[in-house]
Amino acid sequence: MGITAKRFGFVPGQVTLKKGETVTLRLRSEDVMHGFFMQKLKIDAEVSPGKTTHVTITPEVAGTYTTICDHFCGADHGNMKMTIVVQ
């Protein structure tokens, strides 16, 4: 599943995953270094321009999780979020 980071958002803005199903997220940046962080899903990745970062997860708890950019990337950095829904 591909996710692109660009000041100041992630595309797509929401993904839906299945509880107990392993998925690999392919993360790319279109501009600067970004972070992709969600503690409860054990995601902590750096997303560098020109590279693809692979994150493999198996979500075990259903719920709605907000993933954030945890690398300062500019003035609107605090609003850079994405939703992961685990069903």
NUGU-661663 format. One record per residue (C-alpha): residue in one letter; x, z, y. Coordinates in nm, 4 decimals, padded with zeros to 6 digits, always signed. Each point is the difference from the previous one (the first is absolute). Example, Ala and Ser with C-alpha at 12.3 -4.5 7.8 and 13.67 -1.06 7.14 Angstrom:
<guvexs>
GUVEX  rest        px        pz        py
GUVEX     A  +01.2300  +00.7800  -00.4500
GUVEX     S  +00.1370  -00.0660  +00.3440
</guvexs>
This chain:
<guvexs>
GUVEX  rest        px        pz        py
GUVEX     M  +00.0000  +00.0000  +00.0000
GUVEX     G  +00.1552  -00.1088  +00.3291
GUVEX     I  -00.0046  +00.2085  +00.3167
GUVEX     T  +00.1518  -00.1136  +00.3294
GUVEX     A  +00.1115  +00.2378  +00.2760
GUVEX     K  +00.0046  -00.1187  +00.3601
GUVEX     R  -00.0159  +00.1929  +00.3257
GUVEX     F  -00.2435  +00.1847  -00.0121
GUVEX     G  -00.1872  -00.0398  -00.3252
GUVEX     F  -00.0010  -00.0898  -00.3652
GUVEX     V  -00.1685  -00.3074  -00.1460
GUVEX     P  -00.2235  +00.0446  -00.1818
GUVEX     G  -00.1266  +00.3140  +00.1728
GUVEX     Q  -00.1530  +00.1333  -00.3204
GUVEX     V  +00.0611  -00.0436  -00.3720
GUVEX     T  -00.1972  +00.1295  -00.2956
GUVEX     L  +00.1794  +00.1181  -00.3136
GUVEX     K  -00.1298  +00.1246  -00.3328
GUVEX     K  +00.0709  +00.3557  -00.1103
GUVEX     G  +00.2548  +00.0035  -00.2838
GUVEX     E  +00.0946  -00.3676  +00.0435
GUVEX     T  +00.3628  -00.0772  +00.0875
GUVEX     V  +00.0479  -00.2374  +00.2919
GUVEX     T  +00.3067  -00.1324  +00.1798
GUVEX     L  -00.0276  -00.0321  +00.3761
GUVEX     R  +00.2200  -00.2687  +00.1592
GUVEX     L  +00.0791  +00.1098  +00.3555
GUVEX     R  +00.1425  -00.2279  +00.2707
GUVEX     S  +00.0631  +00.0364  +00.3727
GUVEX     E  -00.0515  -00.2824  +00.2472
GUVEX     D  +00.1987  +00.1596  +00.2797
GUVEX     V  +00.1832  +00.3367  -00.0108
GUVEX     M  +00.0692  +00.2826  -00.2457
GUVEX     H  -00.3183  +00.1807  -00.1006
GUVEX     G  -00.0825  +00.2857  -00.2316
GUVEX     F  -00.2772  +00.0132  -00.2597
GUVEX     F  -00.0856  +00.3620  -00.0755
GUVEX     M  -00.2749  +00.1835  -00.1889
GUVEX     Q  +00.1077  +00.3338  -00.1456
GUVEX     K  -00.2948  +00.0537  -00.2378
GUVEX     L  +00.0645  -00.3382  -00.1660
GUVEX     K  +00.3777  +00.0643  -00.0033
GUVEX     I  +00.0753  -00.3025  +00.2185
GUVEX     D  +00.2983  +00.0127  +00.2353
GUVEX     A  +00.1494  -00.3427  +00.0624
GUVEX     E  +00.2001  -00.1784  +00.2670
GUVEX     V  -00.1172  -00.3505  +00.0845
GUVEX     S  +00.2772  -00.2169  +00.1437
GUVEX     P  -00.0384  -00.3393  +00.1653
GUVEX     G  +00.1001  -00.2851  -00.2307
GUVEX     K  -00.0201  +00.2115  -00.3169
GUVEX     T  -00.2734  +00.0841  -00.2483
GUVEX     T  -00.0334  +00.3639  -00.0996
GUVEX     H  -00.1739  +00.0668  -00.3331
GUVEX     V  -00.1902  +00.3249  -00.0506
GUVEX     T  -00.1597  +00.0656  -00.3390
GUVEX     I  -00.2664  +00.2691  -00.0175
GUVEX     T  -00.2619  +00.1261  -00.2420
GUVEX     P  -00.2628  +00.1850  +00.2040
GUVEX     E  -00.1413  +00.2915  -00.1993
GUVEX     V  -00.2591  +00.1421  +00.2410
GUVEX     A  -00.2923  -00.1930  +00.1482
GUVEX     G  -00.0348  +00.0212  +00.3756
GUVEX     T  +00.0729  -00.1616  +00.3337
GUVEX     Y  +00.3569  +00.0289  +00.1269
GUVEX     T  +00.1500  -00.0913  +00.3360
GUVEX     T  +00.3436  -00.1565  -00.0196
GUVEX     I  +00.2117  +00.0148  +00.3166
GUVEX     C  +00.3107  -00.1592  +00.1432
GUVEX     D  +00.2483  +00.2860  +00.0208
GUVEX     H  +00.2764  -00.1933  +00.1805
GUVEX     F  -00.0424  -00.0192  +00.3773
GUVEX     C  -00.0650  -00.3673  +00.0728
GUVEX     G  -00.1225  -00.0022  +00.3595
GUVEX     A  -00.2601  +00.1229  +00.2460
GUVEX     D  -00.3049  -00.0227  -00.2299
GUVEX     H  +00.1813  +00.1300  -00.3097
GUVEX     G  -00.2340  +00.2996  -00.0363
GUVEX     N  -00.2938  -00.2303  -00.0746
GUVEX     M  +00.1755  -00.1946  -00.2776
GUVEX     K  -00.2024  +00.0966  -00.3053
GUVEX     M  -00.1491  -00.1495  -00.3130
GUVEX     T  -00.2680  +00.1265  -00.2392
GUVEX     I  +00.0459  +00.0180  -00.3767
GUVEX     V  -00.3202  +00.0607  -00.1938
GUVEX     V  +00.0394  +00.1172  -00.3598
GUVEX     Q  -00.3129  -00.0370  -00.2127
</guvexs>
